[in-house]
Amino acid sequence: MCVTFGPIRGRIAAALLPIILGACATSATAPSSAPMSAPAAVAPLPAATAPGPPTVPAGKVVTLVNPGFESTKTGPRGTPEGWFSFQHAGSRSYHFVVDNHAPHGGERSLRIDNVGPEPYGAIAQIIDARPYAGKVARLTGWLKTRGADDNGAVLTLLVQRGGATTAQNFMQDSPVKGSTGWTRYTITLPVAEGAERLEIGAMLLGRGTLWLDDAELEFVSP
């Protein structure tokens, strides 16, 4: 069920470098735009533009696809309905399993098992970020771990524009380590103007096993 995606793998590897090396992440500064030319004597009428996606009120809970992994349907690559899985490039190092043993809620959860040397494996879902510009994304999920003794396990939030990640929250300062029971975690990330998509999910960094269940996504005021 593990699928690798070239562009996604590159973004994740870049974002995870501070975690793996124990350094702090820094943000790149966007280049300034070129100076505008002097206006004509008579300004032209503004061109008509197509309306963008409607905005949503703060406090909007987004309906995720299969947030508790209860669906028995699968995606086109065999992953749970609504989700995709990936790992760092290399030999297959993570298994992704819909697990019906002791979930947090319902009858199933998603389990990630480390079985090889690669540094991370993750499960994610994509959301259209355009209606939520100016809001703050708040992702909540229930995690359980066993033997997550390397860099631990985390919830993940990424904001993207033009195919590039512009912001991320991978619980860099507080990953879940060791063996833990079901615990509710929440992370947040601002959605800047111009953001095009949001990726939510969970990631196992190195050895051990991670379970994810009952994910919830909400957009709130800054």
C-alpha distance (Angstrom), angle and dihedral (degrees) to the residues before:
residue distance angle dihedral
M1 . . .
C2 3.80 . .
V3 3.80 115.1 .
T4 3.79 126.5 -176.2
F5 3.81 121.8 -148.7
G6 3.79 118.4 -164.3
P7 3.83 100.8 -145.7
I8 3.80 93.4 37.2
R9 3.80 91.2 48.1
G10 3.78 90.3 53.3
R11 3.81 93.3 49.7
I12 3.78 92.6 47.9
A13 3.80 93.1 46.8
A14 3.80 90.7 52.2
A15 3.79 92.5 47.0
L16 3.81 93.0 47.0
L17 3.79 96.4 49.5
P18 3.85 92.6 90.8
I19 3.83 90.0 51.1
I20 3.79 95.8 48.5
L21 3.81 93.8 44.1
G22 3.82 95.1 39.1
A23 3.80 92.8 -120.9
C24 3.81 130.8 128.0
A25 3.79 120.0 -98.1
T26 3.77 118.0 -118.7
S27 3.78 129.8 -162.4
A28 3.78 124.1 -127.2
T29 3.79 117.9 -124.8
A30 3.79 114.5 -122.0
P31 3.81 114.1 -121.3
S32 3.77 115.9 -103.9
S33 3.79 117.6 -106.8
A34 3.81 122.2 -108.1
P35 3.85 116.9 -91.7
M36 3.80 115.5 -92.1
S37 3.78 120.3 -113.3
A38 3.82 120.3 -115.7
P39 3.83 113.7 -81.1
A40 3.77 120.6 -107.2
A41 3.77 119.6 -107.1
V42 3.80 90.4 -103.3
A43 3.79 113.1 36.9
P44 3.81 113.4 -134.7
L45 3.77 120.2 -122.3
P46 3.82 112.5 -94.2
A47 3.77 115.1 -98.1
A48 3.77 117.1 -109.4
T49 3.78 114.4 -105.2
A50 3.77 130.0 -159.4
P51 3.79 114.5 -108.4
G52 3.79 115.0 -100.3
P53 3.80 126.6 -132.7
P54 3.80 113.2 -61.8
T55 3.78 116.5 -96.9
V56 3.78 120.3 -120.6
P57 3.78 131.1 -138.4
A58 3.79 120.5 -101.4
G59 3.78 114.5 -93.4
K60 3.81 92.3 40.1
V61 3.81 113.5 157.3
V62 3.80 109.9 -149.2
T63 3.77 119.2 -141.3
L64 3.79 105.6 -123.9
V65 3.78 122.8 -158.1
N66 3.80 111.5 -105.1
P67 3.83 95.2 -18.1
G68 3.80 93.7 173.4
F69 3.82 96.3 39.0
E70 3.80 90.6 -118.9
S71 3.80 94.5 135.1
T72 3.79 116.5 97.4
K73 3.81 90.9 -157.3
T74 3.78 119.4 103.0
G75 3.77 134.3 -147.2
P76 3.82 124.4 -113.0
R77 3.81 91.4 -83.7
G78 3.78 97.2 43.5
T79 3.80 96.6 -96.2
P80 3.84 121.5 131.7
E81 3.80 113.2 -74.1
G82 3.81 110.7 -81.6
W83 3.82 95.5 12.4
F84 3.80 138.9 86.6
S85 3.79 128.9 -157.5
F86 3.79 131.3 -149.0
Q87 3.78 142.8 164.1
H88 3.78 139.1 -163.4
A89 3.81 112.8 -73.7
G90 3.77 116.9 -83.3
S91 3.77 138.8 58.4
R92 3.79 117.2 -7.3
S93 3.78 104.5 -80.1
Y94 3.84 105.4 160.8
H95 3.79 134.2 53.3
F96 3.81 120.3 -155.5
V97 3.80 114.1 -154.3
V98 3.81 134.9 173.3
D99 3.81 99.0 -132.0
N100 3.82 123.9 -157.0
H101 3.80 95.0 -173.4
A102 3.83 115.9 104.2
P103 3.83 100.7 -27.3
H104 3.79 120.8 -177.4
G105 3.81 92.4 -116.8
G106 3.77 136.6 -1.4
E107 3.77 118.3 3.5
R108 3.81 104.5 -56.4
S109 3.80 146.1 38.0
L110 3.81 134.3 -178.0
R111 3.81 117.9 -101.8
I112 3.80 127.2 -163.4
D113 3.82 116.6 -163.7
N114 3.79 123.3 -168.0
V115 3.82 110.0 -137.0
G116 3.81 103.3 158.1
P117 3.82 147.2 30.7
E118 3.83 102.7 -84.4
P119 3.84 114.8 115.1
Y120 3.82 101.9 -124.7
G121 3.80 147.1 13.5
A122 3.80 124.1 -172.3
I123 3.79 146.4 -177.9
A124 3.81 119.6 -147.0
Q125 3.80 146.4 171.0
I126 3.82 127.4 -153.0
I127 3.82 123.8 -130.5
D128 3.82 127.9 -172.6
A129 3.82 102.0 -112.8
R130 3.81 98.6 -170.3
P131 3.83 97.9 90.4
Y132 3.81 90.5 51.9
A133 3.82 101.0 53.9
G134 3.79 110.5 143.9
K135 3.80 93.3 21.7
V136 3.81 129.3 103.0
A137 3.80 117.9 -115.8
R138 3.79 113.2 -136.0
L139 3.81 116.5 -166.6
T140 3.78 120.8 -168.6
G141 3.78 125.0 -175.0
W142 3.78 141.2 158.2
L143 3.80 114.8 -118.5
K144 3.78 132.7 -171.9
T145 3.81 125.1 -178.1
R146 3.79 140.8 -167.7
G147 3.79 122.0 -165.6
A148 3.82 94.3 -16.6
D149 3.79 89.0 160.4
D150 3.81 102.8 146.6
N151 3.81 115.7 58.6
G152 3.79 93.4 -27.9
A153 3.80 131.3 -138.4
V154 3.80 131.2 -58.4
L155 3.77 146.7 -179.8
T156 3.82 111.6 -117.0
L157 3.81 134.7 -144.6
L158 3.83 123.2 176.8
V159 3.81 129.3 177.8
Q160 3.80 115.1 -156.5
R161 3.78 138.1 -170.1
G162 3.79 127.6 179.3
G163 3.81 90.7 -2.9
A164 3.82 93.1 -56.9
T165 3.80 128.8 107.0
T166 3.80 110.0 -117.1
A167 3.81 98.3 177.3
Q168 3.79 138.1 4.2
N169 3.79 142.5 -179.2
F170 3.80 115.6 -158.8
M171 3.82 98.1 161.2
Q172 3.80 86.4 -102.5
D173 3.79 92.6 169.0
S174 3.80 98.0 42.7
P175 3.82 115.1 30.3
V176 3.80 118.0 168.8
K177 3.80 108.9 -107.9
G178 3.77 137.4 -176.5
S179 3.82 121.5 5.6
T180 3.80 116.8 -30.9
G181 3.80 138.7 165.5
W182 3.77 125.1 -122.8
T183 3.80 108.2 -52.1
R184 3.80 130.7 172.6
Y185 3.82 115.8 -124.0
T186 3.81 130.2 -176.2
I187 3.81 130.0 -165.2
T188 3.82 130.8 178.1
L189 3.80 137.0 -156.3
P190 3.84 131.4 178.9
V191 3.80 116.1 -118.2
A192 3.79 106.3 -139.1
E193 3.80 125.0 -149.0
G194 3.79 109.1 -85.9
A195 3.82 94.7 29.5
E196 3.80 110.8 145.6
R197 3.77 106.6 -172.0
L198 3.75 143.2 8.3
E199 3.80 125.7 -147.4
I200 3.79 118.1 -156.7
G201 3.77 129.1 -177.8
A202 3.77 147.6 95.4
M203 3.79 134.9 -79.8
L204 3.79 138.1 -158.5
L205 3.82 113.7 -147.9
G206 3.78 109.0 -155.8
R207 3.79 128.3 -43.0
G208 3.77 127.9 19.4
T209 3.78 138.5 33.2
L210 3.81 131.8 -66.7
W211 3.80 128.8 -164.3
L212 3.84 123.5 -162.4
D213 3.80 125.6 -168.3
D214 3.82 142.3 161.2
A215 3.80 99.8 15.0
E216 3.81 117.8 -169.6
L217 3.81 130.3 -172.0
E218 3.81 124.4 -161.4
F219 3.82 133.8 172.3
V220 3.80 116.5 -143.1
S221 3.80 137.8 174.5
P222 3.82 117.0 -83.7
